[in-house]
Amino acid sequence: MEENYRLMFVFRTRDISMLYCLGMDYTKGAMFCVMFYSPNDDIQLNHNTGHYPPDLIRYLSKEKNKIDTGAYDIRTWSLDLNNKDSK
């Protein structure tokens, strides 16, 4: 079976237990961004998701373990600027 979706990365808002999934919808030729409830890094694919395409939920269900364990997490790097005097 051909996949109609491809997850690119996720990012988490730990203070409100939400997780955003960004990916490609190959049937529409567009990117998607969907939000899920994810307490304790456990994505809840059946919590308030009735408005999402069922095929997308099935695809994300297959990827659930990878999502929960951080395989798709986008990493944020901190840039430290070193301001030295040029004396």
C-alpha positions as a Markdown table, in Angstrom:
| # | Residue | x | y | z |
|---|---|---|---|---|
| 1 | Met | 0.0 | 0.0 | 0.0 |
| 2 | Glu | 1.3 | 3.4 | -1.0 |
| 3 | Glu | 1.7 | 6.0 | 1.8 |
| 4 | Asn | -0.1 | 9.2 | 1.2 |
| 5 | Tyr | 1.6 | 11.0 | 4.0 |
| 6 | Arg | 5.2 | 11.5 | 5.2 |
| 7 | Leu | 6.0 | 12.9 | 8.6 |
| 8 | Met | 9.0 | 15.2 | 8.5 |
| 9 | Phe | 9.3 | 16.4 | 12.2 |
| 10 | Val | 7.5 | 17.2 | 15.4 |
| 11 | Phe | 7.9 | 19.8 | 18.0 |
| 12 | Arg | 6.5 | 19.8 | 21.6 |
| 13 | Thr | 5.1 | 22.4 | 23.9 |
| 14 | Arg | 5.7 | 20.6 | 27.2 |
| 15 | Asp | 4.1 | 23.3 | 29.3 |
| 16 | Ile | 0.7 | 22.6 | 27.8 |
| 17 | Ser | 1.3 | 19.0 | 26.7 |
| 18 | Met | 0.8 | 19.6 | 23.0 |
| 19 | Leu | 2.6 | 18.1 | 20.0 |
| 20 | Tyr | 2.7 | 19.5 | 16.5 |
| 21 | Cys | 3.4 | 17.2 | 13.5 |
| 22 | Leu | 4.6 | 18.6 | 10.3 |
| 23 | Gly | 4.8 | 16.6 | 7.1 |
| 24 | Met | 3.7 | 16.1 | 3.5 |
| 25 | Asp | 0.3 | 15.2 | 2.1 |
| 26 | Tyr | 1.2 | 13.6 | -1.2 |
| 27 | Thr | -2.5 | 13.4 | -2.3 |
| 28 | Lys | -2.9 | 17.1 | -2.2 |
| 29 | Gly | 0.7 | 18.1 | -2.9 |
| 30 | Ala | 0.8 | 20.2 | 0.3 |
| 31 | Met | 2.4 | 20.3 | 3.7 |
| 32 | Phe | 0.4 | 19.7 | 6.8 |
| 33 | Cys | 0.7 | 20.8 | 10.4 |
| 34 | Val | -1.6 | 19.0 | 12.9 |
| 35 | Met | -1.8 | 19.4 | 16.7 |
| 36 | Phe | -2.3 | 16.6 | 19.2 |
| 37 | Tyr | -2.6 | 16.3 | 22.9 |
| 38 | Ser | 0.5 | 14.5 | 24.2 |
| 39 | Pro | 0.8 | 14.3 | 28.0 |
| 40 | Asn | 4.1 | 12.8 | 29.2 |
| 41 | Asp | 5.3 | 12.4 | 25.6 |
| 42 | Asp | 2.5 | 10.0 | 24.7 |
| 43 | Ile | 0.7 | 11.3 | 21.6 |
| 44 | Gln | -3.1 | 10.8 | 21.9 |
| 45 | Leu | -4.3 | 10.1 | 18.4 |
| 46 | Asn | -7.9 | 9.6 | 19.4 |
| 47 | His | -8.3 | 12.8 | 21.5 |
| 48 | Asn | -10.2 | 15.5 | 19.6 |
| 49 | Thr | -9.0 | 14.3 | 16.2 |
| 50 | Gly | -12.3 | 13.6 | 14.4 |
| 51 | His | -11.7 | 16.5 | 12.0 |
| 52 | Tyr | -8.4 | 15.0 | 10.7 |
| 53 | Pro | -8.4 | 12.6 | 7.8 |
| 54 | Pro | -8.6 | 9.0 | 8.9 |
| 55 | Asp | -5.8 | 8.0 | 6.6 |
| 56 | Leu | -3.5 | 10.5 | 8.4 |
| 57 | Ile | -4.4 | 9.1 | 11.8 |
| 58 | Arg | -3.7 | 5.6 | 10.6 |
| 59 | Tyr | -0.3 | 6.7 | 9.2 |
| 60 | Leu | 0.5 | 8.4 | 12.5 |
| 61 | Ser | -0.6 | 5.4 | 14.4 |
| 62 | Lys | 2.1 | 3.3 | 12.6 |
| 63 | Glu | 4.7 | 6.0 | 13.6 |
| 64 | Lys | 3.4 | 6.5 | 17.2 |
| 65 | Asn | 6.3 | 4.7 | 18.9 |
| 66 | Lys | 8.9 | 6.7 | 16.9 |
| 67 | Ile | 7.0 | 9.9 | 17.7 |
| 68 | Asp | 6.7 | 9.1 | 21.4 |
| 69 | Thr | 10.4 | 8.2 | 21.7 |
| 70 | Gly | 11.6 | 11.4 | 20.0 |
| 71 | Ala | 12.8 | 10.0 | 16.6 |
| 72 | Tyr | 11.0 | 12.9 | 14.8 |
| 73 | Asp | 11.8 | 15.6 | 17.3 |
| 74 | Ile | 13.3 | 18.7 | 15.8 |
| 75 | Arg | 16.3 | 19.8 | 17.6 |
| 76 | Thr | 16.9 | 23.4 | 18.6 |
| 77 | Trp | 20.4 | 24.6 | 19.0 |
| 78 | Ser | 21.4 | 27.6 | 21.1 |
| 79 | Leu | 23.7 | 30.2 | 19.6 |
| 80 | Asp | 26.0 | 31.9 | 22.0 |
| 81 | Leu | 27.6 | 35.0 | 20.7 |
| 82 | Asn | 31.1 | 35.8 | 22.0 |
| 83 | Asn | 31.5 | 39.6 | 22.2 |
| 84 | Lys | 35.1 | 40.2 | 22.8 |
| 85 | Asp | 36.7 | 43.6 | 22.8 |
| 86 | Ser | 39.0 | 44.1 | 19.8 |
| 87 | Lys | 41.6 | 46.0 | 21.9 |
